[in-house]
């Protein structure tokens, strides 16, 4: 599945000319919590609108047997079926089935919204990117277009297990090792990558398993501190035995979601690395801080320095100026014990006039504030969310990885002779790709710029 989805023999319903149908993604690592929250959100939305709100769910737990189960539930009516596996990849299978289904549901009379209950193996940002970018073809009566022609991801709700999530978000086991693989072949994404990504893209969080009699107060406080910095502004509900997540609670939560959370918007490579207004003070050892430099990294020393981001760090994200790659900002992203460096997007200083005309005005305005006469907008900026790491130690390691004054004086020609362990993509610990097969193919991985 490389950038388009072909569909045949789709049932066509009357066309409703109107606004795009909102889609709510419900995500998390626990299938039971996802199902419970999805039903409550659908019921609350149906009560508020007086119209139908289908819940579409996918279960990849039997992927090893070649099965993906799809459930479509509207009110009391439920249809369960299996979906043919696409080249041993659960993510591709869901994408090939979900995108045309969303377009079809948009045309059904009386549908106010669609709730999609994502399997724990799926990442909401990648699903959103597919909705917006993957062209669906071969649907009689429909133009060839992405599902975003008819629907929009309006919000994401993440389910978080209070006592387990932080361990999942800071470890280094793979999805396959966790029993949550999205592919028949080994899924080398880390559990941390998925857990962190689910929360980071969320507009609301449901904290499950909040039992005062069993909880670890310190772990609860530390987890809350991480969540407030990872998903700043997200509406949050603590689900306790005395107050389960009912449609009434869901209605209150939905009304509390602010405007400055993602709402399905995928950040660009030069957008602010600080979404919303996260707390910047230290809390329970949790701290959000930035490393910034206006000189390039030495590739060899940076390769050693990134080890500091693999212990005691929940998340690191940022742009890198590498001495050996002057034309593009590289994109660094870590979660727990896994880290990846990808090709990002061109620096403004490396663009021609036609390319500059297509750059976002906000990007150009921010670049102008720090423009250097010789190096233009090139810089490195990394935002790091640590929970038991020393910020000064990390900053020192990264600063030492930058070029020295003597190396700066050598100039670009000599910099190009440095050994460069970073290719178009680099994963640490040095091993195979951390992405699923569909993310490694064209038009399926969430892009940081042009990929």
Order of alpha helices (4+ residues) and beta strands (2+ residues): beta-beta-alpha-beta-beta-beta-alpha-beta-alpha-beta-beta-beta-alpha-alpha-beta-alpha-beta-alpha-beta-alpha-beta-beta-beta-alpha-alpha-beta-alpha-alpha-alpha-beta-alpha
